[in-house]
Amino acid sequence: YTREGAAHFFMKEYHKALQAYEHGLKLDPESAECMQGREQVLNKISETNRSGEVDEEQIRHAMADPEIQNILHDPQINMFLKEMQENPKEAQKAMMADAKLQEAVSK
């Protein structure tokens, strides 16, 4: 799972990298490589969120990802995204109350 996580990290698919490292840690909670990889991913996600910059390469990878495509075709997700543009505070409240939305947004 360390190789899978590293590959996803290199391709800027941070959510998939995080999943790979966490899966590896479920199988081997003492895996130093998975712990380091997970920490690296979390740091990168945090850094990206703080900077507010848009990474075009990351967006291209996300838009080509079938999992992301499925999420974007979900009517509930589309309603949520529209609500985020029009009324972010209310949309954020709705997201906190809906596990499906939380999971989709985390991708």
HUCORCOR-V857304 format. One record per residue. N is the residue number from 1. RES is the residue in one small letter. SS is DSSP state (a for helix, b for strand, c for the rest). PHI is phi in degrees with one decimal (* if undefined). PSI is psi in whole degrees, -180 to 180 (none if undefined). Layout:
n:N res:RES ss:SS phi:PHI psi:PSI
n:N res:RES ss:SS phi:PHI psi:PSI
//
This chain:
n:1 res:y ss:c phi:* psi:-20
n:2 res:t ss:a phi:-67.5 psi:-40
n:3 res:r ss:a phi:-66.1 psi:-42
n:4 res:e ss:a phi:-62.4 psi:-45
n:5 res:g ss:a phi:-61.0 psi:-43
n:6 res:a ss:a phi:-64.3 psi:-40
n:7 res:a ss:a phi:-63.5 psi:-45
n:8 res:h ss:a phi:-65.1 psi:-39
n:9 res:f ss:a phi:-61.8 psi:-46
n:10 res:f ss:a phi:-60.3 psi:-35
n:11 res:m ss:c phi:-85.9 psi:6
n:12 res:k ss:c phi:63.2 psi:31
n:13 res:e ss:c phi:-100.4 psi:71
n:14 res:y ss:a phi:-63.8 psi:-36
n:15 res:h ss:a phi:-64.8 psi:-37
n:16 res:k ss:a phi:-73.8 psi:-36
n:17 res:a ss:a phi:-62.2 psi:-45
n:18 res:l ss:a phi:-61.5 psi:-43
n:19 res:q ss:a phi:-61.3 psi:-42
n:20 res:a ss:a phi:-63.9 psi:-47
n:21 res:y ss:a phi:-64.4 psi:-40
n:22 res:e ss:a phi:-67.4 psi:-36
n:23 res:h ss:a phi:-64.0 psi:-44
n:24 res:g ss:a phi:-60.0 psi:-39
n:25 res:l ss:a phi:-70.9 psi:-28
n:26 res:k ss:a phi:-66.5 psi:-38
n:27 res:l ss:a phi:-77.5 psi:-36
n:28 res:d ss:c phi:-140.7 psi:88
n:29 res:p ss:c phi:-59.7 psi:-16
n:30 res:e ss:c phi:-97.7 psi:5
n:31 res:s ss:c phi:-65.6 psi:110
n:32 res:a ss:a phi:-64.2 psi:-38
n:33 res:e ss:a phi:-64.1 psi:-43
n:34 res:c ss:a phi:-68.1 psi:-39
n:35 res:m ss:a phi:-64.0 psi:-44
n:36 res:q ss:a phi:-66.0 psi:-43
n:37 res:g ss:a phi:-62.6 psi:-44
n:38 res:r ss:a phi:-60.1 psi:-45
n:39 res:e ss:a phi:-62.1 psi:-42
n:40 res:q ss:a phi:-61.4 psi:-44
n:41 res:v ss:a phi:-64.4 psi:-47
n:42 res:l ss:a phi:-61.2 psi:-39
n:43 res:n ss:a phi:-63.8 psi:-42
n:44 res:k ss:a phi:-65.8 psi:-42
n:45 res:i ss:a phi:-61.3 psi:-45
n:46 res:s ss:a phi:-62.7 psi:-44
n:47 res:e ss:a phi:-61.0 psi:-44
n:48 res:t ss:a phi:-64.2 psi:-42
n:49 res:n ss:a phi:-65.1 psi:-40
n:50 res:r ss:a phi:-68.5 psi:-39
n:51 res:s ss:a phi:-68.9 psi:-32
n:52 res:g ss:c phi:72.9 psi:1
n:53 res:e ss:c phi:-78.6 psi:149
n:54 res:v ss:c phi:-96.8 psi:126
n:55 res:d ss:c phi:-97.1 psi:105
n:56 res:e ss:a phi:-60.1 psi:-38
n:57 res:e ss:a phi:-64.4 psi:-42
n:58 res:q ss:a phi:-63.4 psi:-39
n:59 res:i ss:a phi:-64.9 psi:-42
n:60 res:r ss:a phi:-60.7 psi:-44
n:61 res:h ss:a phi:-62.9 psi:-43
n:62 res:a ss:a phi:-63.6 psi:-43
n:63 res:m ss:a phi:-69.0 psi:-22
n:64 res:a ss:a phi:-87.7 psi:-10
n:65 res:d ss:c phi:-78.0 psi:122
n:66 res:p ss:a phi:-57.4 psi:-34
n:67 res:e ss:a phi:-63.9 psi:-43
n:68 res:i ss:a phi:-67.2 psi:-39
n:69 res:q ss:a phi:-59.1 psi:-43
n:70 res:n ss:a phi:-61.9 psi:-41
n:71 res:i ss:a phi:-62.0 psi:-44
n:72 res:l ss:a phi:-69.3 psi:-19
n:73 res:h ss:c phi:-90.7 psi:-1
n:74 res:d ss:c phi:-78.9 psi:122
n:75 res:p ss:a phi:-58.3 psi:-38
n:76 res:q ss:a phi:-64.1 psi:-41
n:77 res:i ss:a phi:-66.3 psi:-42
n:78 res:n ss:a phi:-61.5 psi:-41
n:79 res:m ss:a phi:-62.7 psi:-42
n:80 res:f ss:a phi:-62.6 psi:-45
n:81 res:l ss:a phi:-62.6 psi:-40
n:82 res:k ss:a phi:-64.8 psi:-43
n:83 res:e ss:a phi:-63.4 psi:-36
n:84 res:m ss:a phi:-61.2 psi:-38
n:85 res:q ss:a phi:-72.7 psi:-37
n:86 res:e ss:a phi:-88.2 psi:-37
n:87 res:n ss:c phi:-148.2 psi:78
n:88 res:p ss:a phi:-57.8 psi:-38
n:89 res:k ss:a phi:-64.6 psi:-45
n:90 res:e ss:a phi:-66.9 psi:-39
n:91 res:a ss:a phi:-64.2 psi:-39
n:92 res:q ss:a phi:-65.6 psi:-39
n:93 res:k ss:a phi:-62.0 psi:-44
n:94 res:a ss:a phi:-62.5 psi:-40
n:95 res:m ss:a phi:-64.2 psi:-41
n:96 res:m ss:a phi:-63.8 psi:-25
n:97 res:a ss:c phi:-92.4 psi:-4
n:98 res:d ss:c phi:-127.9 psi:111
n:99 res:a ss:a phi:-62.2 psi:-36
n:100 res:k ss:a phi:-62.8 psi:-44
n:101 res:l ss:a phi:-64.9 psi:-42
n:102 res:q ss:a phi:-59.3 psi:-45
n:103 res:e ss:a phi:-64.8 psi:-44
n:104 res:a ss:a phi:-64.0 psi:-43
n:105 res:v ss:a phi:-67.6 psi:-31
n:106 res:s ss:a phi:-70.4 psi:-15
n:107 res:k ss:c phi:-77.5 psi:none
//
